[in-house]
Amino acid sequence: KKEDITVEIKENTLRLAGERKVNYQEDVSFHRRERENFKFDRTLRLPFRVDDEKIKAEMNDGLLAIAIVQKAEDKPRKVTIE
């Protein structure tokens, strides 16, 4: 759920943290469980600084999509030769 995920951005670092909760009915017994509750915290270093005003995050059907825009001053510029 999107309420269980935190997305943070600072300069060129993206941090994703959250918790995955799997709820089972009380009257269910298990021989083996493959899905457990767990917490995660990942930090990714990006090769450029991020424009934090233009970042967008969406979650649809359990899939998190993050759109990141590079800061304009970090983008390569074409220089005309005089």
C-alpha positions as CSV (number, residue, x, y, z in Angstrom):
1,K,0.0,0.0,0.0
2,K,1.2,3.5,-0.7
3,E,0.6,4.4,3.0
4,D,3.4,1.9,3.9
5,I,6.1,3.4,1.6
6,T,8.2,6.5,2.1
7,V,10.0,8.1,-0.9
8,E,12.7,10.7,-0.1
9,I,15.0,12.7,-2.4
10,K,18.0,14.8,-1.6
11,E,20.4,16.1,-4.3
12,N,21.4,12.9,-6.0
13,T,20.2,10.3,-3.5
14,L,16.8,8.5,-3.6
15,R,15.6,6.7,-0.5
16,L,12.8,4.1,-0.5
17,A,11.6,2.7,2.9
18,G,8.6,0.9,4.0
19,E,7.0,-2.2,5.3
20,R,5.3,-5.1,3.5
21,K,2.4,-6.6,5.5
22,V,0.7,-9.9,4.6
23,N,-2.5,-10.5,6.4
24,Y,-3.8,-14.0,6.7
25,Q,-7.1,-15.1,8.2
26,E,-7.0,-16.4,11.8
27,D,-8.4,-19.8,11.0
28,V,-5.8,-20.7,8.4
29,S,-3.0,-23.1,9.2
30,F,0.3,-23.3,7.3
31,H,2.7,-26.0,6.3
32,R,5.0,-23.5,4.7
33,R,4.9,-19.7,4.2
34,E,6.7,-18.0,1.3
35,R,5.5,-14.5,2.0
36,E,6.3,-12.9,5.3
37,N,6.0,-9.4,6.7
38,F,9.2,-7.4,6.3
39,K,10.7,-3.9,6.4
40,F,12.9,-2.5,3.7
41,D,15.1,0.6,3.4
42,R,17.0,1.2,0.1
43,T,19.2,4.1,-0.8
44,L,20.1,4.7,-4.4
45,R,22.8,7.1,-5.6
46,L,21.9,8.7,-8.9
47,P,24.5,9.9,-11.5
48,F,22.9,13.4,-11.4
49,R,21.2,15.9,-9.1
50,V,17.4,15.7,-9.1
51,D,15.0,18.6,-9.5
52,D,13.0,17.9,-6.4
53,E,10.2,20.2,-7.5
54,K,9.4,18.0,-10.5
55,I,9.7,14.5,-9.0
56,K,6.5,12.4,-9.2
57,A,5.6,9.0,-7.6
58,E,2.6,6.9,-8.5
59,M,1.4,3.5,-7.3
60,N,-0.8,1.3,-9.4
61,D,-1.7,-2.3,-8.7
62,G,1.2,-2.6,-6.2
63,L,3.8,-1.2,-8.7
64,L,5.6,1.9,-7.7
65,A,6.7,4.3,-10.5
66,I,8.9,7.3,-9.8
67,A,9.6,9.9,-12.5
68,I,12.8,11.8,-11.9
69,V,14.0,14.9,-13.7
70,Q,17.6,16.0,-13.8
71,K,18.4,19.6,-12.7
72,A,18.7,21.9,-15.6
73,E,22.1,23.2,-14.6
74,D,23.5,19.6,-14.6
75,K,22.3,18.9,-18.1
76,P,24.9,19.1,-20.9
77,R,24.8,22.2,-22.9
78,K,25.7,22.6,-26.6
79,V,28.4,25.2,-27.1
80,T,28.7,27.0,-30.4
81,I,32.1,27.5,-31.8
82,E,32.9,31.0,-32.9
